[in-house]
């Protein structure tokens, strides 16, 4: 049978799916509430998959696919939804993944982001990192924060994205959204230019390389509030990843810069809810208190987790603490919680002590 992109996208939207996967020799598949399901029985052929790709990709995207093996872009499906698309080569054939971008920007409250973060994201300068694996909701959280600032304050907010996901309307603030590959060639080039645009707030869709990291840190140093994302889990790994991106002879300098300019690390993951459908986010929040700034400066990042654990009064919490809270409330299952926990053994001990229905059995 010949699959049609319009039918597949309608099916994804109707079933409240997040991603459509199109791969040769496999039927179309979708991620629905965290699980992969098939949208048909017939495997996709190389010709059929290429036809589906060409139905949404521009000539430039197709050329980039041929030249470098992949291309990313965003597109609107009628007036119903927007998608972030990745086309790529695999085993000599074309593959696609289309991620649905919610049309409505959720509020911070709806996402479960603590209200204490409002005072942090309204600071006049500094670096705020939102981290987590692919598909953990980083872009959704950033959109909620930007929308709150846009609603409450008169700023000039510049976003640099690849591709643009959420479209922001001007409210109290002016919003300038630049797309890498369309409006500007690279993140690093966009960051070099942005300081001439009178920005108050800069959002960097992803810090992919050393040049972009350096430019983002410099922008934070020069009196701007910079939001950025990284594909890391937890505050400690995030700081180590930033420092390790630099040559050894520059690592002391970047630790000093981070100690002076990092304001918060918000690390997140998505989990399936225990009953019904849907997913819930769990967060780790690190606020850069003077004590944590000293740990970063002194290369003692391994002690940051303890500082977070004792920093609840500042609005901090470890990811495992939030996972345990969701588990205690019956929102997520034990298996789902422990699959995302950073300290699995400690989490198991705490869960066993609770004696909940799906907790691990007590060992004699």
N, C-alpha and C positions, 0 to 999 in steps of 0.2 A: 504494500500500500504506500501511497505518497503522502507523507505528513506535510501539513501546511503550518507555517509559523503563526498565522493568526489564530488557528484553532488551538495550537499548543499553548500560546500565551493566554488565551481566554480560559483554558482549562486550569492553568497555573493560578490565575487570579481568582477564579471561582472556588478553588480548593484552598485558598489562602496560603499558597506556597511561597517560598522565598527565592528559590533558585531553580532554573531549568538547565539540565545537562543534556547535551546532544553529542553523541560519540558514535563513530562507525562500529558496526557489528553489535550494537546494543540498542534496545528500544529507547525512545525519549524517556528521561527520568526527571523527577522533581524532588526537591527537598520540601517536605510539608511538615510543619511543626517539628523540625529536627530530624525526621525520618525520610529515607529515600524510597520513593514509590515509582512504579512504571506507568507511563502514559501510553500504553499500547503493548502489543505482543510482537509485532514485526520489527526486526533489527533495522537500524538505519544503514543505508548503503553509502559508499563514498560519494556517489553522484548526488544522492538525496541530501546528504549533510552539507555538501558544498552549495547546493541550490538554496538551502535554508539560510546558510551564512550570507550568500549574495543578496538575499531578500532584505537584509537589514544593514549590511556593511557598505560604506561608501567606497568609491574607487580608491581613494587614498588609504583607507583602512585595509582594503584587499591588497594593495601594493605593499604596505608595511608588513602584512602577513607573509607575503612571498619573500620579502627582503630579509626580515629578521625573525620570522617564525611566529609572530604574534602581534596583536594589536588590541587596545582597549578603547572603548568609547561609550557614550551614553546615548540613549534615544527614547523618544516618547512614543508610546503605543496608543494611537488615537487620542482620546481625551481621558483614557482610563488609568494609565499607569506610566511610570518611567522605569527604565531598566539600565543597569550598568552591565556592559557586555565585554567579555574577554573571548577573542577568537585566537586559535593557536593551532600549531601542527603537532600531531602525535602519531607515531608509527607511520609517518608519511601521509597521513590523512588530516583533514580539517576537523577540529573539535570546537565546541562553543559552550560557554556557561553564561547564562543571563540571570542577573540578580535583580529582583524587583525592589524598587526604592519606594517606600511609603510616600504617598502624595501629601499626607498631613504630617506636619512636624509635631512630634510628641512633646509634651512639657517635661521638665525635669522631674516633677512629681509623678507623672504617669510612668516614667522609666524607673522610678525608685531611687533616683539620685538624691543624696541627702541635701536638705535645704541649707545646711552649713556651708556647702560649696559656693553659695551665692557670694559670700564675702570674699572668697578666694578668686573667683572668676571676674570680680569687679575691681581687682587691684590695678593700679595705673601702669605697672610694668612687670616684666618677668616672663618665665616660661612655664606653661602648664601642659603636661603630657597626658594623653589618653591612649592607653595601651591594651593589647589583647590580641589573640589569634584572629586570623581572617574569619569574618562572619560572626564576630562577637558583639557587634553593635556599636563600634567606636564612632562611625559616621553619624549614627542616629543620636548618640549622646552629645557629640559636638554640635549637631544641628540644633538640639534643644537648648544648649548653653548659648549659642549665638543668637537664637531667636529670643531668649530671655533678655540678653543684653540689647538687642535690637528694639525690643518693646519698651525697656525701662530707661535707656540712656541715649544721649545724642552723640554717637561716635561715628567715625569712619571705619568700617570693618571691611578688610580686604581678605578674600579667601582665594587660595591657590590650590586647585584640585585636579585630579586626573582619574576619571572625568568629573565634571560637576554632577553631584548627586541630588541634593536638595536645593531647590530654587528659593531664595529668600526675597521677600518684598521689602521695600524701604518702609520702615515704621518711624521710630524716633531717630534711628541711625540711617546713615547712607551705607548701602551694601554694594561693594564691587566684587564680582566673582570672575576669576580668570581661570581658564581651562588650559592645562598643559597640553601642548600639541595642537591647540586651536588658536589661543590668544597669545601664547608665549611658549618657547621651545622646551624649557626645562624648569623644574622647581627652583634650582639654584639661580637661573637667570631671572625668574620672577621675583625672587627674594632680593636680588641686587637692585632691581628696578623699584620695588615696592616702597623703599624708604623715601623716594621722591614724590610719592602719591599722598603725602600727609595722612598716613594711617594712624589710628589709635590702637586698633586690634588687628592682628594678622593671624590667619588660620592656614597652616601648612598641611595639606592632605596627607602627606607621608614623608618622613625623613628617610629617604632611601640610600643616601650616600654621604660620604664625609663632607663634600662641598655644601650640601643642603643643611647638614647638621651645623656646620660652622656658621653659615649665613643666618640660620634661625637663632642660634645663641647670640650672635652679634646684634641681631635685631632686638632681642630681649634686653641686651646690655645697653642699647642706645635709647631706652625709654619707651619701648612698646610692649604691649601684652601680646605674647605669641602662644597660640595653641598649636599643637602638633601631635601626630600619632606615630606609634612604633608597634611592630609586631612582636611584642614581648609580653611576658606574664609576670606581674608583680613588680613592686618598686625596686627591689634589690637588683633583679635581672635587668631592669630598664636602665638603671644608672651604670651598671657594669657594661651593658651593651654600648652605651654612648661613649664611655671612656675607652673601651676596647676598639672602637672604630678609628681611633687616632693612633698615629705612630707612637712608639714608646717615649720618645723625647718630648712629645706634646701632651702626654697624659696628665702630668701634674698641673699643667696650665688649664686643661679642660675641667679637671676636678675643682680647681679654684673658681672657674667661671660658673660651673653648675652650682657650687655652694652659694655663690652670690646671687644667682639669677633664677634657679629652679624654685617654683612656688608650690607645685603639687604634682603628684603622679596619681592618676585615676586608672586603675587596671580593672578590666572587666571580662566576664565570660557569660555565655548564655546557657541555660539548662532547661530541659523539658520539665514541665510541671507534672506532678504526681497524678493528678486527677484531671480528666478532660484533655483539651488541646491547648496549645500555646507554649510559650517559653517565658522564663523570668531571668532577669540579669542579677548577677552577684558582683559586688564591687570590692576592690581593695583601695582604700584612700590613704595616701601619704601626704601630709602637709609639711612643708620644709620649715620646721621650727629651728631656732638657733642650734639646738642639740643635734638635729639631723644634718644641718649645714656643716657643723664641725666634723661629723662622721664622714660626710662626702669629701670634705677637704683633706682629712687625715687618712683617706683610703681605707676606711673601716666600714664599708658598705654592708659587710656581713652582720653588723650590729643594728642595722636599720630596722629589721623585723621586730626586734625587742622594743625599739623606740616607738614603733607604730602600736605595738600591743599595749604599751603603757601610756599611749597618747590619746585615749578616748575623749578626754576633755577638750581636745583640739579638733575633734571630728574625725579622728583617724580610726581605721580598723583594718585588720588583715583579711585577705580573701577567705581564708578558712573560717574565720569568725562569722562572716556573713553567710557562708555555706551552712555552717552549723545552725545559725538562726533560722534560715529557710527550712532546714531539715526538721528542727524542733517544732516548727509551726505546721509541718505536714505538707508544705508547698512542693518540696522535691523529695524524691526517694533517696534512700541510703546509697544505692548503687550510682545514681546520678551525681550525688554530692561527692562521693569518694573519687569518682572519675575525674573531677576537676580540682580536688584538694591538693595542696602543695606538700603538706605534711601528712601523708596517708596513715602512717602508724599512729600518730597522735589523734588524728580524726577518728580512727577506728576505736581507740580506747575511750574517747569521749562518747561516741555513739553507743558503745557497749554499755557504758554506765547509765545511759538514759533508759535502756531497756524498751525502746519503741518496737513496734511490730516487726519492722524489717531491719532492725539493728543486727549486727553480727552476733552470733551465739557466744555466750561466755565460755572461755576455755578453762578447763580444770587443770 
